């Protein structure tokens, strides 16, 4: 009975993104001393990351459904999990094409099976707008049959009063202390920053480049990158810029003060942020954005509310600014623009109600990527101390106070296992 009470199996099926793995490993690390023990079943692409974390794991075999089902039966026989957690139920429901696994295969486990519910699935009028259109596969996604939902905050609302008894909000991140500055000067030297100029960090992820099959989306992405390059060109007058992830801008010529560092493993990234004064992301779902914003680094999220269909250009309500000549020229060459909060997938409408009355929204500055003048006017004051930074810091304090009222991992595991 002891092993049955202790093992929690985390099923990770997304092989291209690290976000769901990060959410699961953050949760698993806090299981130390709880009497529960994490075991991960992961894609081979995540083998190095999970091995570096020191967490126990097994690896799925792409395209080998029979062998992967044998793995599930073996885990049930050897470990008899007390709980099974789908790292992302939306992804799991489509993993049969990659790993041959379906919901029916989970019946091998004699324990509650639940999921991380990263976006409070099932909110009223919150349909998935993917690349500007309602996702055709949305009707195939359901939480039916799952026994519990673990809701990480952010991006979920920690003060949601409508959550049911099977819903368990908890702080996504264990540590949200201020970023240490003990190695700040050395980190800045390693980057190549000279003098006292502020450092702006721009982050992106490899999965954000998986849109090549959609030419209309590619045109929108290219236009967005053109606007980002224009913004960074102007920011370089005030600060150095460090880019982590695939290089999206300045392909022809790398200007002075721009430092493309490429993809970066987590330990090096944690060291890098000691030298950073501001963070810019184009993905409000990003765990890195959440981590930096809640660790005291002023953060800006780029979004888009400018649409273009059939040659008609307009802002979503309540409207937007007059475009600069540069921005107007950029969008003139694009026949399709769509709203976006999670670049480049979209999810503008899907995330709208999740962010409404959500105190996390106030912890980051929101900037329209095609608002050339407004973006610069928002970001430049955040490079140094002042009222803009103070407002973000106050919002962070308010949000962290709400997080402290949530149940810890030990309490949640015991509640779910006892249900």
Secondary structure, 3 states (H helix, E strand, C coil): CHHHHHEEEEECCCCCCCHHHHHHHHHHHCCCCCCCEEEEEECHHHHHHHHHHCCCEEECCCCCHHHHHHHHHHHHHHHCCCEEEECCHHHHCCCHHHHCCCHHHHHHCCCEEEEECCCCCCCCCCCCEECCEECCCHHHCCCCCCCCEEEEECCCCCCCCCCCCCEEEEECCCCCCCCCCCCHHHHHHHHCCCCCCEEEEEECCHHHHCCCCCHHHHHHHHHHHHHHHHHHHHHCCCEEEEEECCCCCCCCCCCCCEEEEECCCHHHHHHHHHHCCEEEECECCCHHHHHHHHCCCCEEEEEECEEEECCEEEECCCCCCCCCHHHHHHHHCCCCECCECECCCECHHHHHHHHCCCHHHHHCEEEECCCHHHHHHHHHHHHCCCHHHHHHHHHHHHHHHHHCCCCCHHHHHHHHHHC
